[in-house]
Amino acid sequence: MPAEDYSNESITHLSLPEPMGTKALIQISLNNEDWVNVRAPGAKHSFTYYDSPHITSISPSFGPLKAKGKFMIISGTNFVCQDPPCNDVKVRFGTLPDNAIFEPAQLLPDGTIKC
């Protein structure tokens, strides 16, 4: 991508579409000569492209607010674990910042989510 001059402290830049699973490395420079990799320590890339998840059904679609031992199954497309083992899956109910509830979930082998 061509270098651009940004006068504030935030940068927004769109990238070209890439196939799901493509690993990308972000680099930044303040002088267009000295480039620094932006990634987590020990990682070889900054992020992995993925197709956005899309919910197609929730079962059951309604129920009590609190029901011990009950769970729901969320079906859809593109529920994929990019960095296994994916033990931190969460489902958000409500809207941020004030009305959000986060519940632990599990990505099942058939591509559904149980929470």
Secondary structure, DSSP 8 states (H G I E B T S, - for coil): -------SS----------TT-EE-EEE-SSSSS-EEES-TT-S-SEE-----EEEEEESS---S--TT---EEEEE----SSTT-TT-EEEES-TTTS-EEEE-EE-TTS-EE-
